[in-house]
Amino acid sequence: MKNRPIDLRSDTFTKPSKEMLEAMMSAEVGDDVFDEDPTINKLQEKAAQLFGMESALFCPSGTMTNQIAINIHTQPGDEVICHQYSHIYNYEGGGMAFNSSCQAKLLGGKRGLLNVEEVEQNINPDDIHAARTSLLSLENTSNKGGGSCYELSSLADLSEVAKSRQLGFHLDGARLFNALVAKEQNCRDYGALFQTISICLSKGLGAPVGSLLLGDKTFIAKAKRVRKKFGGAMRQAGYLAAAGIYALDNNINRLQKDHDKAQELKNALEECSWVSHIDPVETNIVIFYLKPGKDQDLFLNILKEKNILAIGMGQGKLRFVTHLDTSSSEIEFCCEVLKKL
């Protein structure tokens, strides 16, 4: 095997391909604060058109796009409904409280997915004693839910609830393209359902940096002001935007290869006596659990000695994530190692 580790910790560890780097180095750039970076403008227009939405804003990270959306959809003291597994609650540094002075109402739901009935039951009444429920936020795919995906019919039902109750409706689509490929769904269907969508370019799509916030022109105009306040305005960032354009043009359909590799890992884990349970695998994330008494840190160290890197999520829950930098031969090697442990 190659000396470099087989990194299954996350699809954030991808590096630009030679072709992507060439696109970056040949990019035409300008000052984006003055709306004069042609490559950023092209990326924003391309993403908006892809989803049938009016406008888009390029930002350094998905955390920033999510936090900008929350800030505009809410007022201080409001409440945001989201799943207890959601990234905006667990992995964004308490951002909705720090940036927007909002609280979260955390709901359950199988594998990180919300359902209509529970959402409806948890919208606060118009009562001065209760926080104003102003935003419903979903995550697709659900990271902590093991790459689980919503059915389009479920999203349509949740969209109808948000509209009828006058709630903002936001999608954290950090791995949305994985869901689109796995479910054979269409970008424009999402654009018709959500008021705002965050998409990430630096995970399975392989760009080094960047996410986009999509919405109507009025919302994105506000978002640009909030991005400035959050310190996210960039200058000649067209070099990064060029990577995003390349990713959207070339790296969406190939996500199925990552999903197939995840299935190979799942199949190998099913043969391992030390595994108690494996979550269903729909996309590129494999979550599995060690049997009681098995030491998680010891297991991760054993894998590391075999040149394989993985993530522990606590209490014997572990995660593999496949991506464009994991080759078929590396996955085959990982499967052999797992079966022999």
Secondary structure, DSSP 8 states (H G I E B T S, - for coil): --SS-EE-S-GGG----HHHHHHHHT-----GGGT--HHHHHHHHHHHHHHT-SEEEEES-HHHHHHHHHHHH--TT-EEEEETT-HHHHSSTTHHHHHH--EEEEE--GGG---HHHHHHTS--S-TTS--EEEEEEESSBTTTTSB---HHHHHHHHHHHHHTT-EEEEEETTHHHHHHHHT--HHHHHHH-SEEEEESSSTT--SS-EEEEE-HHHHHHHHHHHHHTT---SSTHHHHHHHHHHHHHSSTTHHHHHHHHHHHHHHHTT-TTEEEE---SSSEEEEEE-TT--HHHHHHHHHHTTEE-EE-STTEEEEE--TTS-HHHHHHHHHHHHH-
